[in-house]
Amino acid sequence: MSWFIRFNKPYDVLPQFTDRANTDSPRSTLSDFIDLPGVYPAGRLDRDSEGLMLLTDQGKLQSQISDPKHKMAKTYWVQVEGTPDEAALKTLRNGVELKDGLTRPAKARQINEPEMLWPRTPPIRERKTVTDSWLELTIREGKNRQVRRMTAAVGLPTLRLIRYRIGDWTLDDLEPGHWDSLPMPTLNAAPQRKRDRRPRR
């Protein structure tokens, strides 16, 4: 049987099945929640981020979801310090200059606190003198810690980061720390190489 699953990764869980870097005091990993042979993540999600991960035992599917060249859209709910103004949202949409280059255009809008939100353990750091707000941000690339760096660049430090959607798949009806099986999607056909029509000599 082939597996394609979605998992709602809790905060402070490594996005891998083993903790090779800390063998004396292992941290929580995917193996604490998922016991399926040969299944691997299709893409990563930082330890201090939460939300949707897709896993499969099919290498081609794993590559198609995780490889940036396919530009699969990923949507995040981002709790930030402060309140975004139109200038900040415009910068997020048009591209943010980071140390490793300009980000691609993104979708960005301010939203209310998501209704399906669950308590985080531990809770986020709150400051009574600083307001917070929520953004919905959709990107099609995967620079290291990109969403956190984007919001910081426009003066809105990230407090909490939840990935809600990858492509057509969402977190809907999936509790933190739980996974379920999905129908195996049809793989996109690989692009065909153009034939060289130059006459042979």
C-alpha positions in Angstrom: 0.0 0.0 0.0 1.2 3.5 -0.9 0.9 6.3 1.7 0.1 10.0 1.3 -0.8 11.6 4.5 -1.2 15.1 6.1 0.0 15.9 9.6 -0.6 18.8 11.8 2.8 19.4 13.4 2.8 20.9 16.9 5.2 23.6 18.0 8.6 22.4 19.1 8.5 19.2 17.0 11.4 18.5 14.7 10.3 18.0 11.0 12.1 14.7 10.8 12.0 11.2 12.3 15.3 11.2 14.2 17.2 13.8 16.2 20.8 13.0 15.2 22.1 16.3 16.5 21.1 15.7 20.1 21.4 12.0 20.9 22.0 12.6 24.7 18.6 14.3 25.1 16.5 13.6 22.1 13.9 16.2 21.1 10.4 15.4 19.9 10.3 14.3 16.3 7.8 13.0 13.8 8.3 9.5 15.0 6.5 10.4 18.3 3.3 10.8 16.2 3.6 8.8 13.0 4.4 5.1 12.8 4.4 4.2 9.1 7.3 2.5 7.3 9.1 4.3 4.5 7.2 7.6 4.8 9.1 10.9 4.5 8.2 14.6 4.6 7.5 16.4 1.3 9.2 19.6 2.4 10.1 21.0 5.8 8.5 23.0 8.5 10.7 24.7 11.1 10.8 23.3 14.6 9.2 26.5 16.0 6.5 26.6 13.3 3.2 24.6 13.4 0.7 23.2 11.0 0.5 21.3 7.8 3.1 18.8 6.6 2.6 16.3 3.8 4.4 12.9 3.9 4.6 10.1 1.4 6.5 6.9 0.6 6.5 7.9 -3.1 9.7 9.6 -4.1 8.3 11.3 -7.3 5.4 12.8 -5.3 7.7 13.9 -2.5 9.9 15.7 -5.1 7.0 17.3 -6.9 5.6 18.8 -3.7 8.8 19.9 -2.2 10.9 21.0 -5.2 10.8 24.9 -5.5 10.8 24.6 -9.3 7.2 23.5 -9.2 6.2 26.7 -7.4 3.5 25.0 -5.3 1.7 27.7 -3.3 1.9 27.5 0.5 -0.4 29.6 2.8 0.6 30.6 6.3 -1.3 32.2 9.2 1.1 34.6 10.9 0.6 36.3 14.2 2.8 39.4 14.3 3.7 42.1 16.7 2.1 45.4 15.6 -0.5 46.2 13.0 0.3 46.2 9.3 -0.3 49.3 7.2 -1.0 49.3 3.5 2.7 50.0 2.8 3.8 46.9 4.7 1.3 44.7 2.9 2.3 46.2 -0.5 5.9 45.4 0.2 5.0 41.8 1.2 3.0 41.5 -2.0 5.6 43.0 -4.4 8.7 41.3 -2.9 10.9 41.9 0.1 14.6 42.4 -0.2 16.4 39.8 2.0 20.1 39.0 2.4 19.7 36.1 -0.1 17.7 38.1 -2.6 14.3 39.6 -3.4 11.4 37.4 -2.6 8.9 36.6 -5.4 5.5 38.4 -5.4 3.2 37.0 -2.7 -0.4 37.3 -1.5 -0.7 39.1 1.8 -3.7 40.4 3.7 -4.7 41.1 7.3 -7.1 38.6 8.8 -9.0 38.0 12.1 -7.6 35.4 14.4 -8.4 32.1 12.7 -11.5 30.3 14.1 -9.9 26.9 14.1 -6.9 28.1 16.1 -5.7 25.8 19.0 -3.7 26.8 22.1 0.0 26.7 21.7 2.3 25.0 24.2 4.1 27.0 25.5 2.0 30.1 24.8 3.5 33.0 22.8 5.3 35.8 24.6 2.9 38.7 25.0 3.6 42.3 25.8 0.7 44.4 27.1 2.2 47.6 25.6 2.4 46.1 22.0 -0.6 45.1 20.0 -0.6 42.0 17.8 -2.4 41.0 14.6 -2.8 38.2 12.1 -1.7 38.0 8.5 -2.4 35.4 5.8 0.6 35.1 3.5 0.9 32.9 0.4 4.2 32.3 -1.1 5.6 30.0 -4.0 9.2 29.6 -2.9 11.1 28.2 0.1 13.9 30.4 1.3 15.2 29.5 4.8 12.8 30.9 7.4 11.4 33.1 4.7 8.0 34.1 6.2 9.7 35.2 9.5 12.3 37.2 7.7 9.7 38.8 5.4 7.5 40.0 8.3 10.6 41.2 10.2 11.8 43.2 7.2 8.5 45.2 7.2 8.6 45.9 11.0 6.3 43.1 12.0 8.1 40.4 14.0 6.5 37.0 13.9 5.1 35.6 17.1 3.5 32.5 15.8 3.6 30.8 12.4 1.1 28.2 11.2 1.1 26.6 7.7 -2.5 26.2 6.7 -2.3 25.1 3.1 0.1 23.4 0.6 -1.3 23.4 -2.9 -4.8 21.9 -2.7 -4.4 20.4 0.8 -5.3 22.2 4.0 -5.4 21.7 7.8 -9.2 21.6 8.0 -10.6 19.2 10.6 -7.1 18.0 11.7 -6.1 18.4 15.3 -2.5 19.2 16.3 -0.4 16.0 16.6 -2.9 14.0 14.4 -2.5 12.7 10.9 -4.8 11.1 8.3 -4.5 9.4 5.0 -5.3 11.2 1.7 -6.1 9.9 -1.8 -2.9 9.5 -3.8 -2.8 12.5 -6.2 -2.0 12.1 -9.9 1.5 13.2 -10.7 2.0 16.0 -13.2 3.7 14.8 -16.3 7.4 15.8 -16.6 7.9 18.6 -19.2 9.1 17.1 -22.5 12.4 18.3 -23.9 12.2 20.3 -27.1 13.6 18.4 -30.0 16.6 19.8 -31.7 15.4 20.7 -35.2 18.7 21.9 -36.5 19.7 20.1 -39.6 22.5 17.5 -39.2 25.7 18.0 -41.1 
